[in-house]
Amino acid sequence: MALNPTQIKMIKKFLHSGAEGDIARMIEKIHPTDLTILFSELAPGDTKRLLYSLLLVAKAGKTLLELPEFMIPDILESIENDKLTSMLSRMESDDAFFLLEKLPESRWKEIIDLLPENQKSKLEKLLIYPKNSAGSVMTSNYLVVHIDMTVEQAIESLRNKPEIEGIFYIYVINDEGHLLGVQSLRGLVMSKPGAKICDIMGQEVTSVFADEPATHAAHIVERYNLLAIPVVTRTRELVGVITVDDVIDIVKEEAEEDIYNLAGLSGQDRALTPIVIKITKRLPWMIMNLFTAALAATVVGFFQGSIKNMVVLAVFLPIISNIVGNGAIQSLTVMVRAMATDEFSFIKGYKAVFKETMSGAMIGIICGLLMGLAGAFWKQNWYLGFVLSTSTILALILGSFIGAAIPFLFRRLKLDPAVGTSVIITMFTDFISFGLLLEIATLMMTYLEGHGV
């Protein structure tokens, strides 16, 4: 049930009167995702009281997980250690770890020491692995059965673990905890009670290592349409599972990061981020853009004699530069996304670059003809039309090629192709568009001047 405006007003009223019990009863049947709207409607003091009401109905953790990530640290800072410990102890280990990471190191160490021993040991295991690795996002809640069990024994062990939610697969291990096989829940239930697990299990198990990037695990789940994937050590010991809901979060975060990086922004730069932080995150890229733009402007300075004699060229410089820049960014975006989603596991990179270049050529011919016709009719000079169309076609071909090729160069240099490449692309496309237009115009100077340009 979603919140309506009347309920929001009533909750605000109860918060001001301190009626936390009344709020708890009202929000008990409301989904955590719908409760997040309250945090944007309330003052900081009311937010703290709302959290206490959510704790009463065991919804605080789930609601916090649905909030925008940048809001979480401030909210967690407002919760006392005992209440925060109570909330985290009820959560899945991977979700609890996600929230703990938002706290300063000194405080999350205090919180871990206060947690029940079972939850504490699970979280300490997650702390071993690097940030954003498969091991750091896995959950410890999964079902394992021994390879020597029968189907009946395996089902009985499942009954004895009601706290494990969302069981998609059952993993088979030996005495050392090494992953040997997998079986779906349906396959287990449909098998004969006396059948041996070793006889019905699937032996080809798709898994990931705990120290591999979480994005790698997400891509495997996506490629093979899995609901969960086991996480193992280098010796094949089963240590956790990444479920499909975690994969959705990983893919969403990766796509968001790529978008920010292409624009030269930090993932911490949000709509409500403090102005000082916005400036410190954006200024380095803007200064770099300033220098690259100044370098591109030197091309114009080199041809200032031509511009002086043919002032009309100055009108078309920004138009061609904008067209070529957009074409290059489109090619760049396609390549970066293809790399992020492992599309190049199925096609060769050079084929993708060739396709982008040919697309740029076709688009360049169309845009070049339109540009040439516009210039020719405006100044009644077909030589000007030829200069504009030729430079547009060539610039779009080169711009598309560079936009498609630079991500491969970055990857060869072991750099993230998404980080700041748009700034470099802009510099190259400005060089190309300015240089080609002015160079071709200079070569055609006699014809252009002779026809009144």
QUIKADA-V996182 format. One record per pair of residues at least 12 apart in sequence whose C-alpha atoms are under 10 Angstrom apart, sorted by the first residue. I is the first residue (numbers start at 1). J is the second residue. D is the distance in Angstrom with one decimal. If there is no record, write none. Layout:
i->[I I]
j->[J J]
d->[D D]
This chain:
i->[1 1 1 1 1 1 2 2 2 2 2 2 2 2 2 3 3 3 3 3 3 3 3 3 4 7 7 7 8 8 8 8 8 9 10 10 10 11 11 11 11 11 11 11 11 12 12 12 12 12 12 14 14 14 15 15 15 15 15 15 15 15 16 16 16 18 18 18 19 19 20 20 20 20 20 20 20 21 21 21 21 21 22 23 23 23 23 23 23 23 24 24 24 24 24 24 24 24 24 24 25 25 25 25 26 27 27 27 27 28 28 28 28 28 28 29 30 31 31 31 32 32 32 32 32 32 32 32 32 32 33 33 33 33 33 33 34 34 35 35 35 35 35 35 35 35 36 36 36 36 36 36 36 37 38 39 39 39 39 39 39 40 40 44 44 44 45 47 47 48 48 48 48 48 49 51 51 51 51 51 51 51 52 52 54 55 55 55 55 56 58 58 58 58 59 59 59 60 60 60 60 61 61 61 61 61 61 61 61 61 61 61 62 62 62 62 62 64 64 64 65 65 65 65 68 69 69 69 69 70 70 70 70 70 70 70 70 71 71 71 72 72 72 73 73 73 73 73 73 74 74 76 76 76 76 77 77 77 77 81 81 81 81 81 82 82 82 84 84 84 84 85 85 85 85 85 85 85 85 86 86 86 86 87 88 88 88 88 88 88 89 89 89 89 89 89 89 89 90 90 91 92 92 92 92 92 92 92 92 92 93 93 93 93 93 93 93 93 93 93 93 93 93 93 94 94 94 94 94 94 94 94 94 94 94 94 94 94 95 95 95 95 96 96 96 96 97 97 97 97 97 97 97 97 97 97 98 98 100 100 101 101 112 119 122 122 122 122 123 123 123 125 125 125 126 126 126 126 126 126 128 128 129 129 129 130 130 130 130 131 131 131 132 132 132 132 132 132 133 133 133 133 133 133 133 133 133 134 134 134 134 134 134 134 134 134 134 134 134 134 134 134 134 134 135 135 135 135 135 135 135 135 135 135 135 135 135 135 136 136 136 136 136 136 136 137 137 137 137 137 137 137 137 137 137 137 138 138 138 138 138 138 138 138 138 138 138 139 139 139 139 139 139 139 139 140 140 140 140 140 140 140 141 141 141 141 141 141 141 141 141 142 142 142 142 142 142 142 142 142 142 142 142 142 142 142 142 142 143 143 143 143 143 143 143 143 143 143 143 143 143 144 144 144 144 144 144 144 144 144 144 144 144 145 145 145 145 145 145 145 145 145 145 145 145 146 146 146 146 146 146 146 146 146 146 147 147 147 147 147 147 147 147 147 147 147 147 147 148 148 148 148 148 148 148 148 149 149 149 149 149 149 150 150 150 150 150 150 150 150 150 150 150 151 151 151 151 151 151 151 151 151 151 151 151 151 152 152 152 152 152 152 152 152 152 153 153 153 153 153 154 154 154 154 154 154 155 155 155 155 158 158 166 166 166 166 167 167 167 167 167 168 168 168 168 168 168 168 168 168 168 169 169 169 169 169 169 169 169 169 169 169 169 169 170 170 170 170 170 170 170 171 171 171 171 171 171 171 171 172 172 172 172 172 172 173 173 173 173 174 176 176 176 177 177 177 177 177 177 178 178 178 178 178 178 178 179 179 179 179 179 179 179 179 179 179 179 179 180 180 180 180 180 180 180 180 180 181 181 181 181 181 181 181 181 181 182 182 182 182 182 182 182 182 182 182 183 183 183 183 183 183 184 184 187 187 188 188 205 205 206 206 206 206 206 206 206 206 207 207 207 207 207 207 207 207 207 207 207 208 208 208 208 208 208 208 208 208 208 209 209 209 209 209 209 209 209 209 209 210 210 210 210 210 210 210 210 210 210 210 211 211 211 211 212 212 214 214 214 214 214 214 215 215 215 215 215 215 215 216 216 216 216 217 217 217 217 217 217 218 218 218 218 218 218 218 218 218 218 219 219 219 219 219 219 220 220 220 221 221 221 221 221 222 222 222 222 222 223 223 225 226 226 227 227 227 227 227 228 228 228 228 228 228 228 229 229 229 229 229 230 230 251 251 253 254 254 255 255 255 257 257 258 258 258 258 258 258 258 258 259 259 259 259 259 260 260 260 261 261 261 261 261 261 261 262 262 262 262 262 262 262 262 262 262 262 263 263 263 263 263 263 263 263 264 264 264 264 264 264 264 264 264 264 264 264 264 265 265 265 265 265 265 265 265 266 266 266 266 266 267 268 269 269 285 285 286 288 288 288 289 289 289 289 289 289 290 290 291 292 292 292 292 292 292 292 292 293 293 293 293 293 293 293 294 295 295 295 295 296 296 296 296 296 296 296 296 296 296 297 297 297 297 298 298 298 299 299 299 299 299 299 299 299 299 300 300 300 300 300 300 300 302 302 303 303 303 303 303 303 304 305 306 306 306 306 306 306 307 307 307 309 309 309 309 309 310 310 310 310 310 310 310 310 311 312 312 312 312 313 313 313 313 313 313 313 313 313 314 314 316 316 316 316 316 317 317 317 317 317 317 317 318 318 318 319 319 319 320 320 320 320 320 320 320 320 320 320 320 320 320 320 320 320 321 321 321 321 321 321 321 321 321 321 321 321 322 322 322 322 323 323 323 323 323 323 323 323 323 324 324 324 324 324 324 324 324 324 324 324 324 324 324 324 324 324 325 325 325 325 325 325 325 325 325 325 325 325 325 325 326 326 326 326 326 326 326 327 327 327 327 327 327 327 327 327 327 327 327 327 327 327 328 328 328 328 328 328 328 328 328 328 328 328 328 328 328 328 328 328 329 329 329 329 329 329 329 329 329 329 329 330 330 330 330 330 331 331 331 331 331 331 331 331 331 331 331 331 331 331 331 331 332 332 332 332 332 332 332 332 332 332 332 332 332 332 332 332 333 333 333 333 333 333 333 334 334 334 334 335 335 335 335 335 335 335 335 335 335 335 335 336 336 336 336 336 336 336 336 336 336 337 337 338 339 339 339 339 339 340 340 349 349 349 350 350 350 352 352 353 353 353 353 353 353 353 353 354 354 354 354 355 355 355 356 356 356 356 356 356 356 356 357 357 357 357 357 357 357 357 357 357 358 358 358 358 359 359 359 359 360 360 360 360 360 360 360 360 360 361 361 361 361 361 361 361 361 361 361 362 362 362 363 363 363 363 364 364 364 364 364 364 364 364 364 364 365 365 365 365 365 365 365 366 366 366 367 367 367 367 367 368 368 368 368 368 368 368 368 368 368 368 368 369 369 369 369 369 369 369 370 370 370 370 371 371 371 371 371 371 371 371 371 371 372 372 372 372 372 372 372 372 372 373 373 373 373 374 374 375 375 375 376 376 379 379 379 380 380 380 381 381 381 381 381 381 382 382 382 383 383 383 383 383 383 383 383 383 384 384 384 384 384 384 384 384 386 386 386 387 387 387 387 387 387 387 387 387 387 388 388 388 388 388 389 390 390 390 391 391 391 391 391 391 391 391 391 391 392 392 392 392 393 394 394 394 394 395 395 395 395 395 395 395 395 395 396 396 396 398 398 398 398 399 399 399 399 399 399 399 399 400 400 402 402 402 402 403 403 403 403 403 403 403 404 406 406 406 406 407 407]
j->[27 29 30 31 34 35 27 29 30 31 32 33 34 35 37 26 27 30 31 34 35 36 37 38 34 23 26 27 35 37 38 41 42 41 22 23 26 23 24 26 27 38 42 46 50 38 41 42 43 46 50 46 49 50 42 45 46 47 48 49 50 53 45 46 49 46 49 50 49 53 49 50 51 52 53 54 56 52 53 54 56 57 53 49 50 52 53 54 56 57 50 51 52 53 54 55 56 57 58 59 53 54 56 57 53 53 54 57 59 53 54 56 57 58 59 57 59 59 62 63 54 59 60 61 62 63 64 65 66 67 62 63 64 65 66 67 63 66 54 59 60 62 63 64 66 67 62 63 64 65 66 67 68 67 50 51 63 64 67 71 75 67 71 74 75 78 78 75 78 75 76 77 78 79 79 63 64 75 76 78 79 83 79 83 87 83 84 86 87 87 86 87 90 91 87 90 91 84 87 88 91 84 86 87 88 89 90 91 92 95 96 99 87 91 92 95 96 76 95 99 95 96 98 99 270 99 102 268 270 102 267 268 269 270 271 272 273 102 272 273 99 102 103 99 100 101 102 103 104 102 103 99 100 102 103 102 103 104 107 107 108 110 111 114 111 114 115 100 111 114 115 108 110 111 112 113 114 115 116 111 114 115 116 115 100 111 112 115 116 119 112 114 115 116 117 118 119 120 116 119 119 119 122 123 138 139 140 141 164 165 118 119 120 121 122 123 124 125 126 137 138 139 140 141 122 123 126 135 136 137 138 139 140 141 240 241 242 246 137 138 139 246 119 122 123 139 112 122 123 124 126 127 136 137 138 139 136 137 112 123 127 131 124 140 139 140 141 240 136 139 140 140 239 240 138 139 140 210 239 240 210 211 210 211 212 210 211 212 213 211 213 214 211 212 213 214 215 250 209 210 211 212 213 214 215 216 217 208 209 210 211 212 213 214 215 216 217 218 230 231 232 240 241 242 208 209 210 211 212 213 214 231 232 233 239 240 241 242 210 211 212 213 214 240 242 210 213 214 231 240 241 242 243 246 247 250 210 214 229 230 231 239 240 241 242 243 246 230 231 239 240 241 242 243 246 164 231 238 239 240 241 242 161 163 164 165 166 167 240 241 242 161 163 164 165 166 167 168 169 170 171 228 230 239 240 241 242 243 157 158 161 164 165 167 168 169 170 171 172 240 241 157 158 169 170 171 172 173 174 177 179 182 238 157 158 170 171 172 173 174 177 181 182 183 197 171 172 173 174 175 177 179 180 197 198 171 172 173 174 175 179 180 181 196 197 198 199 201 172 173 174 175 196 197 198 199 172 194 195 196 197 198 188 191 192 193 194 195 196 197 198 199 200 187 188 189 190 191 192 193 194 195 196 197 198 200 188 189 191 192 193 194 195 196 197 193 194 195 196 197 170 188 189 193 196 197 185 188 189 193 170 185 227 228 243 244 184 185 227 228 243 183 184 185 186 226 227 228 229 243 244 182 183 184 185 186 187 188 226 227 228 229 230 241 182 183 184 185 187 188 201 183 184 201 202 205 230 238 241 197 198 201 202 203 238 198 236 237 238 237 236 237 238 232 235 236 237 238 239 232 233 235 236 237 238 239 203 205 207 230 231 232 233 235 236 237 238 239 198 201 202 203 204 205 236 237 238 197 198 200 201 202 203 204 205 206 197 198 200 201 202 203 204 205 206 230 197 200 201 202 203 205 201 202 200 201 200 201 229 230 220 221 224 226 228 229 230 231 220 221 228 229 230 231 232 236 238 241 242 220 229 230 231 232 233 234 236 241 242 230 231 232 233 234 235 236 237 238 239 230 231 232 233 234 236 237 238 239 240 241 231 232 233 234 231 233 242 246 247 250 251 254 247 250 251 253 254 340 341 250 340 341 342 229 230 231 242 247 250 242 243 244 246 247 248 249 250 251 341 247 250 251 340 341 342 247 341 342 242 243 244 247 248 244 247 248 251 341 341 342 244 243 244 242 243 244 245 247 241 242 243 244 245 246 247 241 242 243 244 247 242 243 340 341 267 340 341 337 340 341 418 419 333 336 337 340 416 417 418 419 333 336 337 418 419 418 419 420 416 417 418 419 420 421 422 329 332 333 336 417 418 419 420 421 422 423 282 285 418 419 420 421 422 423 281 282 283 284 285 286 289 418 419 420 421 422 423 278 281 282 283 284 285 419 420 278 280 281 282 419 281 281 281 282 420 423 423 420 423 424 420 422 423 424 426 427 423 427 427 423 424 425 426 427 428 430 431 423 424 426 427 428 430 431 427 427 428 430 431 426 427 428 429 430 431 432 433 434 435 427 430 431 434 431 434 435 430 431 432 433 434 435 436 438 439 314 317 430 431 434 435 438 435 438 434 435 438 439 441 442 438 442 438 439 441 442 443 445 438 441 442 442 445 448 449 453 438 441 442 445 448 449 452 453 453 375 379 384 453 375 384 387 388 434 437 438 441 453 434 438 371 375 388 434 437 388 430 433 434 435 437 438 430 433 434 371 392 433 367 368 371 388 389 391 392 393 395 396 429 430 432 433 434 437 392 395 396 399 426 429 430 431 432 433 434 437 426 429 430 433 363 364 367 392 395 396 399 429 433 360 364 392 393 394 395 396 397 398 399 400 426 428 429 430 432 433 395 396 399 400 403 422 425 426 427 428 429 430 432 433 396 399 400 403 425 426 429 356 357 359 360 363 364 395 396 397 398 399 400 401 403 429 356 357 360 395 396 397 398 399 400 401 402 403 404 422 425 426 428 429 399 400 402 403 404 421 422 423 425 426 429 356 360 400 403 404 352 353 355 356 357 359 360 399 400 401 402 403 404 405 406 407 353 356 399 400 401 402 403 404 405 406 407 417 418 421 422 425 403 404 407 417 418 421 422 352 356 403 404 349 352 353 356 403 404 405 406 407 408 417 418 403 404 406 407 408 416 417 418 419 421 417 418 352 407 408 411 417 418 417 418 404 405 408 404 405 408 404 405 400 401 402 403 404 405 406 408 400 401 404 405 400 401 404 397 399 400 401 402 403 404 405 396 397 398 399 400 401 402 403 404 405 396 397 400 401 396 397 400 401 393 394 395 396 397 398 399 400 401 392 393 394 395 396 397 398 399 400 401 393 396 397 392 393 396 397 389 390 391 392 393 394 395 396 397 400 389 390 392 393 394 396 397 389 392 393 388 389 392 393 396 385 386 387 388 389 390 391 392 393 394 395 396 385 386 388 389 390 392 393 385 388 389 392 384 385 386 387 388 389 390 391 392 393 384 385 386 387 388 389 390 391 392 385 386 388 389 388 389 387 388 389 388 389 451 452 453 451 452 453 447 448 450 451 452 453 447 448 451 441 444 445 447 448 449 450 451 453 441 444 445 447 448 449 451 453 440 441 444 436 437 438 439 440 441 442 443 444 448 436 437 438 440 441 437 436 437 440 432 433 434 435 436 437 438 439 440 441 432 433 436 437 433 432 433 436 437 429 430 431 432 433 434 435 436 437 429 432 433 428 429 432 433 425 426 428 429 430 431 432 433 425 429 424 425 428 429 421 422 424 425 426 428 429 425 421 422 424 425 419 421]
d->[9.4 6.8 5.1 6.6 8.0 10.0 9.8 9.2 6.2 7.1 9.6 8.8 5.6 8.0 9.9 9.9 8.8 7.3 9.1 6.4 7.2 9.9 8.4 8.9 9.8 9.8 8.3 9.3 9.7 9.1 7.2 8.5 9.7 9.9 9.7 8.5 9.3 6.1 9.5 8.1 8.9 8.9 10.0 9.9 8.7 9.0 8.9 7.7 9.8 7.8 9.2 10.0 9.9 9.7 9.7 9.4 6.3 9.0 9.7 6.6 7.1 9.4 9.6 7.5 9.1 9.6 7.9 9.9 9.5 9.1 7.4 7.6 9.6 7.4 5.3 9.0 8.7 9.6 6.8 9.9 8.0 9.7 8.7 9.8 7.9 9.8 6.3 8.5 9.7 9.9 8.7 9.9 8.9 5.1 6.4 8.6 6.5 6.3 9.7 9.6 8.9 9.8 9.3 8.1 9.9 8.6 7.8 8.2 9.0 9.5 8.3 9.2 6.2 8.9 8.1 9.6 9.6 8.8 9.2 8.3 9.4 6.7 8.2 9.0 6.0 4.5 8.2 8.7 7.1 9.4 8.2 6.3 9.0 8.8 5.7 7.9 8.6 9.0 9.5 9.4 9.8 9.9 6.7 9.5 8.9 9.3 9.9 6.3 7.7 9.4 6.8 6.0 9.0 8.8 8.6 9.7 10.0 9.8 8.5 9.1 9.5 9.8 9.8 9.4 8.5 8.9 9.1 7.8 9.0 7.6 9.4 10.0 6.6 7.1 9.8 9.3 9.2 8.8 9.7 9.5 8.1 9.6 8.7 8.2 9.6 7.8 9.2 8.3 6.8 9.8 9.3 7.3 7.9 9.4 8.6 9.8 9.9 9.4 6.8 9.3 9.9 9.1 9.9 6.1 7.0 9.8 8.3 6.8 9.7 8.3 8.0 8.6 9.5 8.1 10.0 8.6 9.9 8.9 10.0 8.3 7.6 9.3 8.5 7.8 9.6 9.5 8.8 9.0 9.8 9.2 9.6 7.2 8.9 7.5 9.8 8.6 8.0 9.9 9.1 9.6 7.7 7.1 9.2 8.2 9.3 9.0 5.3 6.3 9.0 9.0 9.0 8.2 8.9 8.0 7.3 9.3 7.4 9.2 9.4 8.7 9.5 8.2 6.5 8.4 8.3 8.0 9.4 9.8 7.7 9.8 9.6 10.0 9.7 6.2 8.0 9.4 6.6 6.0 8.9 9.9 9.2 7.9 9.4 9.9 8.7 9.0 9.4 7.9 9.8 8.5 9.7 9.5 6.3 6.8 9.7 9.0 6.3 8.6 10.0 8.8 8.9 8.7 9.6 9.9 10.0 7.0 8.0 7.4 9.4 9.6 9.9 6.8 8.9 9.6 6.3 6.1 9.9 9.8 8.5 9.0 8.3 5.9 6.6 7.9 8.8 7.8 7.9 9.6 7.5 5.6 5.9 5.0 7.7 9.3 10.0 9.9 9.2 8.9 8.3 9.3 8.2 9.2 9.1 10.0 7.9 10.0 9.9 9.3 6.3 9.3 7.6 8.4 8.1 8.1 9.8 9.7 8.8 7.9 8.8 9.4 9.8 9.5 8.2 9.6 8.6 6.7 9.5 10.0 9.3 9.6 9.1 9.3 8.9 9.9 7.8 8.8 9.2 9.7 9.8 9.6 9.9 9.6 7.2 6.4 9.5 9.1 6.9 9.0 8.8 9.4 8.8 9.1 9.2 8.8 6.2 5.7 8.1 9.0 9.1 6.7 5.6 5.5 4.3 4.6 8.0 8.9 9.0 7.5 7.1 5.0 6.2 5.7 5.6 4.2 7.9 8.0 6.6 9.0 9.7 7.1 9.4 9.2 8.9 7.6 9.3 7.8 4.2 6.2 7.8 8.6 7.8 6.9 8.5 9.1 8.1 7.4 8.7 8.7 7.8 8.6 10.0 9.4 8.0 9.8 9.8 9.4 9.9 7.1 10.0 9.2 8.7 6.9 9.5 7.4 9.3 9.1 8.5 8.9 9.3 8.6 7.3 8.5 5.5 5.2 4.7 7.7 8.1 9.7 9.3 8.8 5.5 5.4 6.2 7.9 9.3 9.6 10.0 10.0 7.2 5.0 6.7 9.1 9.8 8.4 5.8 7.8 9.3 9.0 7.5 7.6 9.8 9.6 9.9 6.5 8.3 8.7 6.9 9.0 8.3 7.6 8.2 10.0 9.2 9.7 7.2 6.7 9.6 9.7 8.6 7.3 8.2 7.6 9.8 7.3 9.2 7.6 5.4 6.5 8.9 9.9 9.6 8.9 8.9 9.0 5.7 4.7 5.7 6.8 9.9 9.3 9.3 9.1 9.3 7.8 9.0 7.1 6.3 5.1 6.3 8.6 10.0 9.8 9.5 9.9 8.2 8.5 5.7 5.2 5.7 7.5 8.8 9.9 9.5 7.9 8.9 9.3 5.7 5.8 5.8 8.7 9.7 7.8 8.4 7.9 5.8 5.4 9.1 8.9 9.3 9.2 8.1 9.7 6.8 6.6 6.8 9.8 9.4 9.3 8.8 6.1 5.8 8.0 10.0 10.0 9.0 6.8 5.7 5.5 4.4 5.5 8.5 9.5 9.8 10.0 6.5 7.9 9.5 6.9 6.8 4.9 6.1 5.7 6.2 6.0 9.7 8.9 9.0 9.0 9.2 8.0 4.5 6.4 8.0 9.1 9.5 8.1 8.8 10.0 9.6 9.4 9.1 8.2 9.6 9.2 9.7 8.1 9.3 7.7 7.5 8.7 9.3 9.9 9.6 9.7 8.6 9.9 8.9 7.4 9.4 9.0 9.4 9.0 6.4 6.3 8.9 9.2 6.4 6.8 9.7 8.7 9.8 6.7 5.8 4.5 5.8 8.9 9.5 9.5 9.7 8.2 7.4 8.8 9.4 9.9 5.7 5.2 6.0 6.5 9.8 8.4 9.2 6.5 8.7 8.7 9.5 9.1 8.2 8.8 9.9 7.9 8.2 7.7 9.2 9.2 9.4 10.0 9.9 8.5 7.8 9.5 9.8 7.5 9.5 9.9 10.0 8.3 5.4 6.1 8.6 8.3 9.0 7.6 5.3 4.1 5.8 9.2 9.4 8.3 9.3 8.6 9.4 7.6 9.8 9.5 5.9 5.9 5.5 9.3 9.0 8.9 8.7 6.4 8.5 7.7 8.5 9.4 9.3 9.1 8.1 9.4 5.7 5.3 4.5 6.7 5.9 9.5 9.4 9.7 9.1 5.5 5.2 6.7 7.9 6.4 9.2 9.5 8.6 7.6 5.1 6.0 9.0 9.5 8.6 9.0 8.3 8.8 8.1 8.7 8.8 8.4 8.4 9.0 8.9 9.2 9.8 6.9 7.5 9.5 8.6 9.4 9.4 5.7 5.1 5.9 7.0 9.2 9.4 9.1 9.8 8.6 7.3 6.6 5.1 6.2 8.5 9.4 9.5 9.4 9.5 8.6 5.6 5.0 5.5 6.4 9.4 8.2 9.6 9.4 9.5 9.3 5.5 5.7 5.7 8.0 10.0 10.0 9.4 7.9 8.4 9.8 9.2 9.0 7.9 8.8 9.5 10.0 9.0 9.6 8.4 7.2 9.4 9.9 8.2 6.4 7.0 9.5 7.4 8.7 9.2 9.8 9.5 9.3 9.2 7.5 9.3 8.8 7.9 7.8 9.2 8.5 9.3 8.3 8.4 5.1 7.9 9.3 6.7 6.7 9.6 8.4 9.5 8.2 8.8 6.7 7.5 9.8 9.9 9.6 9.1 8.8 7.5 7.5 10.0 8.9 8.2 9.4 9.4 9.3 9.3 9.2 9.5 8.7 7.5 8.8 6.1 5.1 8.6 9.2 6.6 5.5 4.2 5.6 8.9 9.1 8.7 5.6 5.4 6.5 8.4 9.7 6.4 8.7 9.6 9.3 9.1 8.2 9.9 8.3 8.3 9.7 8.6 9.3 9.2 8.0 8.0 8.6 9.5 9.1 5.7 7.7 9.0 10.0 9.6 8.0 9.4 8.6 8.4 9.3 9.1 9.0 5.4 4.6 6.0 8.2 8.7 9.1 9.0 8.0 9.0 8.7 5.3 5.8 5.7 6.4 5.7 8.4 9.7 9.1 8.8 8.2 6.8 8.5 6.6 8.0 8.9 7.2 9.7 9.0 6.0 8.5 9.9 8.8 6.6 4.9 8.1 7.5 7.5 9.0 6.7 6.1 9.6 9.8 8.0 8.7 8.3 8.8 10.0 6.2 7.7 9.6 9.5 8.5 7.4 8.6 7.6 7.8 8.9 9.7 7.7 9.2 9.8 9.6 6.0 8.2 8.5 8.0 9.7 9.9 9.2 7.8 7.6 9.9 8.1 5.4 8.8 9.3 9.7 9.3 9.9 8.1 6.2 9.6 7.9 9.2 9.1 7.7 9.8 9.3 8.3 9.2 6.2 7.8 8.8 5.8 5.2 8.9 9.8 8.0 9.0 9.6 8.2 8.0 8.5 8.8 9.8 9.9 8.9 6.7 9.3 9.9 6.7 6.2 9.9 8.7 9.9 9.4 9.3 9.9 9.0 6.6 7.6 7.8 9.3 9.4 9.4 8.5 6.6 7.8 9.8 8.2 9.2 9.1 7.3 8.9 7.7 6.1 9.8 7.8 7.9 9.2 9.0 9.8 8.7 9.7 7.8 8.3 9.9 8.7 9.4 8.5 8.1 7.6 9.2 6.0 8.0 9.3 9.0 9.5 7.0 9.8 9.1 9.8 9.0 9.9 8.1 7.7 8.3 9.1 9.7 9.5 8.9 8.8 8.0 9.5 8.7 9.7 9.1 7.4 6.2 9.7 7.5 8.7 8.9 8.8 8.5 9.2 9.6 9.4 9.4 9.2 8.7 8.5 9.8 8.3 6.2 9.8 8.2 8.9 9.5 8.9 9.8 6.2 8.0 8.4 8.9 8.6 9.4 9.9 8.9 6.7 5.6 8.7 8.2 5.3 7.0 9.8 9.3 8.7 8.5 8.9 10.0 9.0 8.5 8.3 9.2 7.7 9.6 9.4 9.1 9.0 8.6 7.7 9.2 9.6 6.3 5.1 8.6 8.7 5.9 7.8 9.1 9.9 6.2 8.1 8.6 6.9 9.5 8.4 7.1 8.8 9.0 9.3 7.4 6.0 9.0 8.7 5.6 7.4 9.8 8.8 9.3 9.0 9.1 9.7 9.9 9.0 9.2 9.4 9.9 9.3 6.8 8.6 9.1 9.7 6.7 9.0 9.8 6.7 5.9 9.6 7.9 9.3 9.2 9.6 8.4 9.9 7.7 9.1 8.5 5.0 4.6 7.5 6.9 4.4 7.4 8.8 6.9 8.2 9.4 7.4 8.7 8.0 9.5 6.1 8.7 9.1 6.7 9.9 7.2 8.2 9.6 9.1 9.8 8.0 7.6 8.7 9.6 8.5 9.7 6.1 8.4 9.2 8.6 8.7 5.8 7.8 8.4 5.2 5.1 8.8 9.9 9.9 9.9 9.3 9.9 8.1 9.2 8.2 4.5 5.1 8.0 7.7 7.0 9.0 8.7 8.1 7.8 8.4 8.3 8.4 9.4 9.9 8.4 9.8 9.1 9.3 8.8 9.3 7.8 8.9 7.9 8.3 9.1 8.3 5.9 8.3 9.1 6.8 8.4 8.9 9.5 9.9 8.6 9.7 6.5 9.0 9.2 6.3 6.1 9.9 9.8 9.7 8.7 9.5 8.6 9.0 9.3 8.5 9.6 9.4 9.2 9.4 8.9 8.0 9.4 8.6 9.5 7.8 9.3 8.5 6.5 8.9 8.8 5.4 6.3 9.9 9.5 9.5 7.6 8.6 9.5 9.6 9.2 9.3 8.8 9.9 6.1 6.7 9.7 8.6 6.6 9.5 8.4 5.7 7.5 8.2 5.2 4.9 8.6 9.0 7.7 9.6 9.8 7.3 8.4 8.7 9.3 8.2 7.9 9.7 8.2 9.2 9.1 5.5 5.0 8.1 7.7 5.3 7.8 9.7 6.4 7.6 9.1 6.4 4.9 8.7 9.7 8.2 9.6 8.4 9.1 8.5 9.7 7.9 7.7 8.7 8.4 9.0 9.2 6.1 4.2 7.3 7.8 5.3 6.8 9.7 7.6 8.5 7.9 5.4 8.9 8.8 9.4 9.0 9.5 8.3 9.9 7.6 7.2 7.5 9.2 8.9 8.9 9.5 6.7 3.9 6.6 7.6 5.0 5.4 9.0 9.7 9.1 8.2 8.7 8.4 5.4 8.6 8.7 8.6 9.2 9.3 7.6 9.9 9.9 7.2 9.3 9.6 6.2 5.9 9.6 9.9 7.8 9.9 7.2 3.7 6.0 7.4 5.1 4.6 8.2 9.6 8.8 5.8 8.7 8.8 8.1 9.2 9.7 9.2 7.3 9.1 8.9 10.0 9.0 8.0 7.0 8.4 8.8 9.0 9.3 7.6 9.8 6.4 7.9 7.5 9.7 8.9 9.1 9.2 7.7 9.6 6.7 6.2 9.9 10.0 8.3 9.4 7.9 8.7 9.8 8.7 6.4 9.9 9.2 7.8 9.4 9.4 9.5 9.2 6.9 8.9 9.5 6.2 6.0 9.6 9.5 7.7 9.3 9.5 6.8 9.8 8.8 8.5 9.3 8.7 8.2 8.2 9.1 7.2 9.0 8.9 5.5 5.1 8.7 9.0 7.1 9.0 9.8 7.3 8.3 7.7 9.9 8.8 8.6 7.7 9.5 7.6 9.5 9.5 5.9 5.4 9.0 9.1 6.9 8.6 8.6 8.9 8.2 9.4 8.2 7.6 9.3 8.2 9.4 7.7 5.7 9.3 10.0 7.5 8.5 9.9 9.2 10.0 7.4 8.0 8.4 8.8 8.7 9.5 6.4 9.5 9.2 8.9 10.0 7.7 9.9 9.0 8.1 9.7 7.7]
